[in-house]
Amino acid sequence: MNRNILLRIGMVGLAAMLIAGPALAQAGRGIARMSGFVLDKQGNPIPSATVKATFTQAGGSTFETTTDKKGEWGFMGVGTGSWDVTATAKGYLPVTVSYYVRQLDKNPKLTIKMDKEAKGSGIVQDEATFQVLEQGNQFFKDGKYETAIAMYEEFLGKNPGAYQVLLNIGDCYREKGEYDKAIETYNKLLDQAKADPAMGKTMGAKALAAVGLCYLKQNKLAESQDYFKKSIEMAPQDENLPYNVAEIYFSNQQIDEAIRYFEMAIQIKPEWADPYLKLAYAYLNKGDMAKAAENLEKFIKLEPDTERTVQAKNILGTIKK
């Protein structure tokens, strides 16, 4: 088949990955179940805690529920892939953990343990205050970055212990093209993350990757690579970090670097389907049909029954004609 046609197929796949639209609205939907418990550090259940699961793929679904008297929670209709699961409860520090869901296997219960909020931490737990944060997120999605910053800063003013919001503020400055201001904000987050024994490494790694993206957008390739490397070194067992770095390189048409980091994510979690699919698209863009087919086959084996599988099978069939 004509190589240019195959490259166009690859770019269609790239558009599907990078553009949040109606086709991505159902990302993260499936037939699997995700469940678990929210407990304190002594192993006691925390009833009425809010548990929110967000699919990490762009445009992904979100599920939300509260725990019962036993601290138990669960979601039905969950899709294959990586999820960020966040637990919040009055009097406790919020916790976010990564969790990988499979369709055909039974997913083990996820136990989230929470530390009690220290006096004077300034974390506000009322619904109205958290609504400000949600409004900020919506303004960010709408591209209204100045308003989003105002919402985030209002939330942070009432929640000085919720330093993680600095990542959102930095993202706003980055999208505005104010890279120095963005990097300054990410560095503030990095400094505060050092004092957080629960989420510090995760948030620090995200801050380093965010700085790397700022440098990449300024075509400062050496600086960006240095920060991406530092990010992964800070949390070497987190497969999401190299995967997200690969996505950044892919969206900037640096295909060889994207391939390197997708392969790194696979090395950390070889049973994760997503990087195989993205790796296939990367090889399509290089015109390496054999490698593209190899990774499509691996993806289909790991994720045999989703909408993405249909697309992958169609592309694989076209390659093999």
C-alpha positions in Angstrom: 0.0 0.0 0.0 1.1 3.6 -0.7 3.3 4.8 2.2 1.7 8.3 2.2 -1.8 6.8 2.7 -0.5 4.9 5.7 1.1 8.1 7.1 -2.3 9.8 6.8 -3.8 6.9 8.7 -1.3 7.6 11.4 -2.1 11.3 11.6 -5.8 10.4 11.9 -4.9 8.4 14.9 -2.8 11.2 16.3 -5.7 13.6 15.9 -7.9 11.2 17.8 -5.5 11.1 20.6 -4.7 14.8 20.9 -8.1 16.5 20.2 -10.7 16.4 22.9 -14.0 16.1 21.2 -17.2 14.1 21.1 -15.3 10.9 20.0 -13.3 11.1 23.2 -16.2 11.8 25.5 -16.6 8.2 26.4 -12.9 7.4 26.8 -12.6 5.2 29.9 -16.0 3.5 29.6 -16.2 -0.3 29.6 -17.6 -3.2 31.5 -15.0 -3.5 34.3 -15.5 -2.8 38.0 -13.2 -0.8 40.2 -13.6 -0.9 44.0 -11.9 -0.6 47.3 -11.7 0.9 50.7 -10.8 4.3 52.3 -9.1 3.8 55.7 -7.2 5.8 58.2 -3.6 5.0 59.0 -4.7 2.6 61.7 -6.9 0.7 59.3 -10.2 2.0 60.5 -12.9 2.8 57.8 -13.6 6.4 56.8 -17.3 6.6 56.0 -18.7 9.4 53.7 -15.3 10.0 52.1 -15.6 11.2 48.5 -13.8 9.0 45.9 -13.3 10.4 42.4 -11.7 8.4 39.6 -10.5 10.1 36.4 -9.3 8.3 33.3 -5.9 9.7 32.4 -6.4 9.7 28.7 -7.4 13.0 27.2 -11.1 13.6 27.3 -11.5 10.7 29.7 -14.5 9.8 31.9 -14.8 10.7 35.6 -16.7 8.6 38.2 -17.5 9.9 41.7 -19.1 8.3 44.8 -18.9 8.2 48.6 -17.8 5.4 50.9 -20.3 3.5 53.0 -20.0 2.8 56.8 -17.3 0.2 56.1 -15.3 2.7 54.0 -16.1 0.8 50.9 -16.7 2.3 47.4 -17.0 1.0 43.9 -17.7 1.9 40.2 -19.2 -0.1 37.4 -18.7 0.4 33.7 -15.0 1.3 33.9 -12.7 1.1 30.9 -9.3 -0.4 30.5 -6.4 1.8 31.2 -4.8 4.1 33.9 -6.9 6.0 36.3 -6.2 8.7 39.0 -8.2 7.9 42.1 -8.6 10.7 44.6 -10.0 10.4 48.1 -11.1 13.4 50.2 -12.7 13.4 53.6 -13.3 16.0 56.3 -10.4 16.2 58.7 -8.1 14.2 56.4 -5.5 15.2 53.8 -6.5 14.3 50.3 -4.8 11.4 48.6 -4.4 10.6 44.9 -3.1 7.2 43.7 -2.7 5.7 40.2 -4.6 2.5 39.4 -4.7 0.3 36.3 -7.9 -1.4 35.2 -8.3 -4.5 33.0 -11.5 -5.6 31.3 -11.3 -9.3 31.3 -9.5 -10.0 34.6 -10.8 -9.3 38.1 -9.4 -6.1 39.3 -8.0 -6.2 42.9 -9.6 -3.9 45.5 -7.7 -0.6 45.9 -7.1 0.4 49.6 -6.5 4.1 50.1 -5.1 5.2 53.5 -5.4 8.8 54.6 -3.5 10.9 57.1 -5.4 13.2 59.5 -5.2 16.9 58.7 -2.8 18.7 61.0 -4.1 21.6 62.9 -3.3 24.9 61.2 -2.9 23.3 57.7 -5.6 25.6 56.4 -7.4 23.0 54.3 -11.0 24.0 53.9 -13.4 21.1 53.3 -16.7 22.9 52.5 -18.4 22.3 49.2 -18.5 25.9 48.2 -14.7 26.2 48.4 -14.1 23.2 46.3 -16.7 24.5 43.8 -14.2 27.4 43.2 -11.6 24.8 42.2 -14.0 23.1 39.8 -14.8 26.5 38.2 -11.2 27.1 37.7 -10.8 23.7 36.0 -13.7 24.6 33.6 -12.3 28.0 32.8 -8.9 26.3 32.0 -10.7 23.9 29.6 -12.4 26.9 28.0 -9.1 28.7 27.4 -10.0 31.5 29.9 -6.6 31.3 31.6 -6.7 34.6 33.5 -10.1 33.8 35.1 -8.8 30.2 35.9 -5.8 31.7 37.6 -8.0 33.9 39.7 -10.2 30.9 40.7 -7.2 28.8 41.6 -5.6 31.6 43.6 -8.8 32.1 45.5 -8.9 28.4 46.3 -5.3 28.4 47.4 -5.8 31.4 49.6 -8.5 29.5 51.5 -6.5 26.2 51.3 -2.8 27.1 51.8 -2.0 23.5 52.4 -3.3 22.5 49.0 0.0 23.3 47.2 -0.9 20.9 44.4 -3.0 23.7 42.8 0.2 25.4 41.9 0.5 22.9 39.0 -2.8 24.2 37.6 -1.7 27.8 38.0 1.6 27.0 36.2 -0.3 25.3 33.4 -2.3 28.5 32.9 0.8 30.6 32.5 2.3 28.0 30.2 -0.8 28.1 27.9 -0.6 31.9 27.9 3.0 31.7 26.7 4.3 33.2 29.9 7.0 30.6 30.3 9.2 32.3 32.9 6.1 32.8 35.2 5.1 29.2 34.6 8.5 27.8 35.5 8.6 30.1 38.6 5.3 28.6 39.7 6.3 25.0 39.1 9.5 25.6 41.1 7.3 26.8 44.0 5.4 23.6 43.8 8.6 21.6 43.7 9.9 23.3 46.9 6.6 22.6 48.8 6.5 19.0 47.5 9.7 18.3 49.4 7.8 18.6 52.7 5.1 16.2 51.7 5.8 12.6 52.6 2.6 11.3 51.0 2.5 12.9 47.5 5.7 14.8 47.4 7.5 12.6 44.9 4.6 12.3 42.6 3.9 16.1 42.6 7.6 16.9 42.3 8.0 14.6 39.3 5.0 16.3 37.6 6.5 19.8 38.3 9.8 18.8 36.7 8.0 17.4 33.7 6.0 20.6 33.4 9.2 22.7 33.4 10.5 20.4 30.7 7.5 21.1 28.6 8.0 24.9 29.0 11.5 24.5 27.7 10.4 22.3 24.8 7.8 24.9 23.8 10.7 27.4 23.6 12.8 25.0 21.5 15.3 24.6 24.3 15.8 20.9 23.7 18.7 20.2 26.0 17.0 21.9 28.9 13.7 20.1 28.2 15.4 16.7 28.0 17.2 17.3 31.3 14.0 18.1 33.1 12.1 15.1 31.6 15.0 12.9 32.8 14.9 14.4 36.3 11.1 13.8 36.4 11.4 10.1 35.6 14.3 9.6 38.0 12.3 11.1 40.8 9.5 8.5 40.4 11.1 5.7 38.3 8.2 3.2 39.0 5.5 5.5 37.7 4.8 4.5 34.1 2.6 7.6 33.6 5.7 9.9 33.6 7.6 8.5 30.6 4.2 7.9 28.8 3.3 11.6 29.3 6.7 12.7 28.2 6.3 10.6 25.1 2.9 12.2 24.4 4.6 15.6 24.6 7.3 14.6 22.1 4.8 13.0 19.8 2.6 16.1 19.7 5.7 18.1 18.8 6.6 15.7 16.0 9.8 14.5 17.7 9.0 10.9 16.9 12.2 9.2 17.8 12.1 10.7 21.3 8.4 9.7 21.6 9.3 6.1 20.7 12.0 6.0 23.4 9.7 7.1 26.1 6.7 5.0 25.1 9.1 2.0 25.2 10.2 3.1 28.7 6.6 3.1 29.9 6.2 -0.4 28.5 9.3 -1.6 30.4 7.8 -0.3 33.6 4.3 -1.8 33.0 4.4 -4.3 30.1 0.7 -5.2 30.5 -0.5 -1.6 29.9 -2.1 -1.4 26.5 -2.0 2.3 25.8 1.8 2.8 25.0 1.7 -0.1 22.5 -1.1 1.8 20.5 0.8 5.1 20.7 4.0 3.4 19.7 2.3 1.9 16.7 1.2 5.4 15.6 4.8 6.7 16.1 6.2 3.9 13.8 3.4 4.7 11.3 4.7 8.3 11.2 8.2 7.0 10.6 7.0 4.6 7.8 8.1 1.5 9.7 5.1 -0.7 9.0 6.6 -3.9 10.5 7.1 -2.2 13.9 3.7 -0.5 13.6 2.0 -3.9 13.0 3.9 -5.6 15.8 2.7 -3.0 18.3 -0.8 -3.0 17.1 -1.0 -6.7 17.6 0.3 -6.4 21.1 -2.3 -3.7 21.8 -5.1 -5.8 20.5 -4.1 -8.7 22.6 -4.1 -6.6 25.7 -7.3 -4.6 24.9 -9.4 -6.9 22.7 -12.9 -5.4 23.1 -13.0 -1.6 22.9 -13.7 1.0 20.3 -10.0 1.7 20.0 -9.5 -2.0 19.2 -11.7 -1.7 16.2 -9.6 1.2 14.9 -6.4 -0.7 15.6 -7.7 -3.8 13.7 -8.7 -1.6 10.7 -5.2 -0.1 10.5 -3.6 -3.4 11.0 -5.6 -4.9 8.2 -4.7 -2.0 5.9 -1.0 -2.5 6.7 -1.1 -6.2 5.9 -2.9 -5.9 2.6 
